């Protein structure tokens, strides 16, 4: 193969997103709490950006300020005006952000409306309540076990290795590796007898079952002299745990000679044991969900979406730096710095305004499509795809995806993520469109009402769903059954 060097001309089309467009998309995708954090970060980094918390002025004073501003400088287009002009075309509004004039805005260039004194007081009360209600960090499993282990009177080498073993328990309270491997990882010499004694002491700690090497040992450690059917349970755990999981009670009856009633009574006691004793110490912080939107009914009964921006800081560009730019700073470096910061603040404010406009219009289109869901309940949800909303709002489907991502809406029926209103569906025998969620609810209803002495197989479930007008393949029914954590027919059978 011959290699040659040369110059060639090539024409191609490429789509590149400008940094301002990327910022607008990022702002749109942020939920309300993340947006507040982003604004606070920008306030800390941009000296030209200010938070406005002043009271609305009296009408006469506002008129005087308006007249003075008009006399002082030419008024450029505001973010709200831009959003209003593009009400019919949200996608064009985003592109408009790339074509904004280089003129600097007036001193009161702000985002949103100014809050009242009551709203400011409520914001302070919310912050105070949030701090007061912060829960104390719970004790971890490792700390709980180390506290108990310290009461044993044992030689130093056993104590040190025991503490090492406790630190190597997983979040379920089990050893993560075989004992011999942990001895090798210990880093110091320890006799096997001492290691086994340390493990034996750990297995006596609470909660019962910690220090086990597998599920069987974990369950056996929880048996004591007071446990009903202790001997029967020991046999079932050591020899028939898999058969119990598959509900093969007749097979266990034949192999052990125990009566079916005895096996069922022992199984009730087995279900009281905990295969994951350390799980109760897992610290899972509660997810804080704040609605981005509220749904209310107006005087005519129409559902209207209201944006939750009451506690989002209102922003404006600092008058001081605007005046420095207009009068001309002496230092070119200072002028360039202020120019960049003012431009960045301007784009942030307009991106926030455009986020509010797009999010509200997308949410309103979703609500208009899911009226039956809101009035009658989740079983009346309609199939809905993001492309349908994109066509209504006249934006790209990716804009809809970003707008609904991690956003929540407070409705008269409760708090829902916006994505909850989307979902595919199928057509019934009568030609009516129905959402997959409704089919899953019907499947669960059929299983709950079946005869547990003779539960329905997946083929039988297909036939039952067909009687209700849902013609589905067997593999689809099996997929939905597993998604709903419904066991197989053999596992659901009652003996």
N, C-alpha and C positions, 0 to 999 in steps of 0.2 A: 504494500500500500504506500502510495506516494503522498507526502505531506507538503502542502504549499502555504506560504504566508501571503495574504492579500487583504485589500479593503473591499467591503461589499456594503451596499445599501439595502436596508430591509425596512418595510413598512408593516407595522402591526398595531393593533388596538389593545390597550390595557386599561383596566379600571383601577385607579388609585384613590384611596380616601384621604382627603386633606385632614390634617390634625384637628381642625375645628369640627369637621364632620364626625370624626372619631370621638371627640369629647362630647358632642351632642348625643351620640348613641350611648356612650357610657352613662351620662346623666339620666337618660331615659330609662335605662335598665336598673337604676338604683332604687331599692325600696325606700320608704320614707325615713327610716332610722339611719340607713346608710347615707342617704342624701344629707341628713343633718350633720353626720360626721364629716362628709366631704366638704360641706360649707364651712364647718369649724376649722378644718385643715386649711382651706383657702384663706380664711380670715387671718389665720396665724402666719401664712406665708406671703400674702400679698398686702403691702402697706397701702395700696390704693383702694382696697375694698373695705367697706364699713358695714356694720350691722345697724339697722335703723329700728329703734324702739320708741321713738317719740310719739306723742299723742297726735291725733288728727287735729289740725288747726281749725279755728273758727272760719266760717265761710268768707267773712270780710278779709281776714288776714290771708286766706288762700288766694283770693282774687288779687290782692296786692302783690303777693309773691309771684303769681302767674304773669302779671303785667311787667314786673321788674325783670323776670327771666326773659320774656320776649324782647324787651329792650336791650338786654345785655348780650344775648347771643341767639343765633339761629337754631331752632329746635329740630333735631334730627328725628327720624322715625324711631319710635319706641318698640320694645319687645312685644308689648301687648298689641300695639297697632299691627305689627307684622303678623302676629298669630291670628288676629281677627281677619286680616285680608286673605289669609290662607286657610280660612275655616273650611273651605270646600276641598282643599288639597293639602293634606298634612305632609306628604312627601315633598312637595314643592317648598313647604315652609322650612324643612331641614336644609334644602339646597340654598334657600335664601340666606341662611347663616353664612354661606361662603361669599356672599356678594354685598355684605354690609358696608356702608360708607365708612371712610377713614376719619370722618368728623367725630370729634369727641363729644360725648353726651353732656347734658347740663348737670348742674350740681345735685339735683334730686333724682338722678337716673336710678331707679330702684326696681326691685323684683317684688311683685305681690303688693297687697294693700297693707296699710299700716295698722298694727294691732291696737285695740283699746286697752285701757288700764286694767280692766277685768281679765282680759286674756293674758296680759303680762303677769298679773298676780297668780292666775291659774297655772301658768308655766312654772313659776317658782314653787307653787305647792306641789306640782307633779315631781319636780326634781327633788324636793325635800322628802316626799313619800317614797320615792325610788331608793334614796339613800337609807331611809329608816327601815325599809323592808328587805334589805339585802340579807340573805340567810347566811348563817355561820357555816364555814366549810366542814362537812361531816368527816368523821374519823375514817381513815382508810382501813382496808382489811389487814394490810401489813402492820400498821400501828396497833391495831386491836390485838393481833396475835403476839406481837413483841411485848406488849404490856402483860399479857397472860404468861408468856414464856419466862419473863423475868422472875416469877415467883418460884420456879423450880430451883432446888438446891442441887446443882450438878457441877462437875469439874469444868474448868475454864474452857478446855478444848471442845467439850460437848456443847457448852453454851454458845461459843463463837460459831461453831458449825451449824447449830440449830438456827441461829439468827441469819446465817447465810442461806439456809434452806428456805426460811420464811420469805426472804427477799426474792427468792426464785420461784415462788408460787405465782401462777397466773391469776387473772381476775376472777376465775371460778374457784380458786383455792386449791388447785391441783399442781403437782410437780410438773414442770415443763420438760424435764429430761429424766432419764433413768438415774437412779441414785449413784451408780458407778461413774457415770459421766460427770455428775456434779462434784464428785470427789476429785476427779481429775481437774475440774475447773476451779476448785477451791483456792489453789495457789499455795496452800500449806499442807503439811502432812497430817492426815487424820486416819485413824484405824477404822476399818469397816465396821467393827463392833460399836465404836463410838458414834459413827455416822448413823447406824441403824437405831441406836438408842435415841439419838437426837430426833430422828424422824418419828419414832414411836411416841415421844413426848408431844411432838407437834400434833399428831393425830388424836391426842386426848383433849385438845383445845376446842373452844367454841368459836364458830358454829361447828357442830358435828359434821364430819366428812372432810374437813380440810386436811391437806397433806396426802391425799390419795393419789395413786398413779394412774388410775383409769376410772371409768364410771362404775364398774362392778365394786371395786374396793371402796369407792366413795359411798355407795349405798350400804355396803356391809358395815362400814364404820359407824353408821347411824343406827344400827340395831343394838339394842341393849336388853337386859333381862326383863324389862317391863314391856317390851314391844310385843303386841299380840301376834301369834303365829310366827314367832321368831325363827323356829327351825324350818318351817315351810318356806318362809321368805328367803332364808339362806340358800336353800336348794334352788328356788326359782331364780334368784339373782345370779348364782354362780353357773347354772346350767341352762336356763331357759329365758334369759333376758330378751333375746332376739325373737323368740316365739311369742313372748308377751307383747312385744311391740307390734307384731303382725296379727295379734288377736287369735293365735292358734291354740285356743284353750282345749279343744278336744285332743289335740296332739299331746299337749302337756299331761292331760289326764291319762292317756294311754302309757306314756313313758314313766310317769312318777307313781301312778297308782292312787294319787289323791283324787277325791271326788270333785266334781265340777263346782259344787257349792263351796268347798273348802278353798279351791283355787281362786274363786271370785272374791271370797272374804279376804284372803291374803292379798289379793290384788288391790283391794280398797286401802289396806294398810301401806302397801308399797307406794301408792300414789301420794301418800302423806310425806314421803321422804323427798329430799331435795338433792337432785344430781349436781346442782351448781350452788354449793353453800356460800361461796364468796360473792355471789351476784348481788346480794342485798347491800353490799358495801360499795357497789359501783356508783360513782358520782356522775350523774347525767344532768348537766345544767338545763333547766327549763328554757325552752326557746321562747324568747320574747317576740310576740307577734303584735304589731301595731297596724291597724288598717290604713291603707293608703287612700281609700275611698269610702264614702258612706252612701247608702241608698235610702232615699226618703220618698214619700208620696206627697205630691202637691195637692192643692185644693180640688183638682179634678180627678184625683186618684191615679195620676200617671207617675210611674217610677222615674225619679230624677237622681242622677249621680252627682254627688258633691265631693270635691277633692279635699282631702285632709292635708291642708298646708297651713293650718292655723298656728302650729308650733314650729314651722320651718322658719328659720331666721330670714327677715327681710334684708335685702342687700342694696347698697348704693355705692357709687364711685365717689371717693373723697373729693370734696370741693377744693380742698387745699391743693391737691395735686393737679386737678383740672386747671386751676388758676395758674399754677406753675407752668403747665404746658402752653396755655394761651399767651401768657406773658413772655415765655421763652426763657428757659433756664440758661444760665451762663455757661455751665459746664456741659459739653456735648455728651459725655458719658452719663451724666445725670439725666439729660433729656431722653437719651435712648432707653435708660432704665425705666423711667416713668412711663415712656411710651409703651414698652412691653407690658408693664404691670397694668396699666389702664386698659390696654387691649385684652389682656387675659381676664380682667374683671368684667369687662363688657361682654365677652363671649360666655362667661359663666352665667351671668344674669340672664342672657337671652336663651341659653340652653335650658335653664331651669324653667323659664316661661314656656318654652316650646314643649318641654316635658309635661307640664301641667295641661297644656292644650291637647296634646296627643293622647295622653293617658285618659283624660276625661272623655274624649270622643270615642276611643276604643271601648272603654268600659260601658258607656251608654249604649253602644251598638250591641254589646254582649247581653246587657240587661233586656233590651228590646226583644232579643231573640228568645230569651229564657223566661218569659212572663209566667208560663205555666209552672215552671220549677219554683218560682217565688211565691205563687199563689196557692199551689196544691201540694208541693213537696218534692223531694229528690226523685221519687219514682216517676215524675212527669218531665224529667229533663229531656231536651231535644238534642238529636245529633248536631254537632256544630264543629266546623273546622276553621282554623285560623285564616285560611284563604278567603272564606266567606266574609269574615269581618274586614279583612284587608280590602276586599272589593267594595264594601259599603263605605268605609272610611276614606277610600282612595289613597291607600299607602301600600308599601311593599309588605309582604307577609312577614319578613324578618323584623320589620318595625313593630308589627303586632306581637311577635314573639318576645321582643325586648320589653314591650310595654306591659305585658302580663306576667313576665318572669318575676317570681318572688313577690308579687303584689297581692294584697288581701283587701277584701271588700266587706264591710259590715252591712248586712241585710236584715230585714225583719225576721228572717228565719235563722239568723246566726252569722258567724264569721266564716267566710270561705275564701280560699285562694282563687284568683281569677282563672287559673288553669282548670279549676274544678268544673267550669262551665263548658269546657271543650271535650270532645270525644266523638269517636266514630259510631257507626250503627249499622243496622241492616233493615231489610224490608220484610214485613210480615206477609202471611199468606193473603191478607186482604189488601196488600199494597201500601200499608202504612209504615212510615219510617219510625224506627225505634232505636234508642241508644243502647250500647252494650251494657251500660250500667243497669238498665232495667232488666235485661236478660239475666245478669248475674243475681239480681235480687230475686227474680222468679226461680232461678236454680236453687238458691238457698232456701226459699220457701218450700219447694218440692221436697228437698232433702230433710228439712225439719219435720215435715208432715208424713214421712214414709214410715212403714212398719219396720222397726229395728230388728225384729226377728227374721225378716226377709228383706234387707235393704236393696235399693235399686242399683243395678249395675249401670255403667256409663251408657250402654246401649239402651237400657230402659229409661234412663234420664233423657236421652235423645227423643224417644217416643213421647214422654210426658211433655217435653217442651213443644213438640210438634202439635200436641193437642191444644196448646195455648197460642198457636200461630207462629212459633219460632222454629224455623227449619234450619237446623245447624248440623254440621258434621260431627262425628263422634270425637275426633281429635280436638275440635273446638270446645266441646263440652268438658273433655278431660282437662284441657288447659285452664278453663274457668274454675273447675272444681279445685284444682291444685292452687290456683291463685287465691281462692277463698279459704284455703287451708282445710278443706273438707276431705277426710280420709276416704280411702277406697271402700267399696261395698263390704269387703271381708273385714276390714278394720272397724266398720260401723256396726257390724252385726252384734246383737245382744244375745248371749247364751243363758 
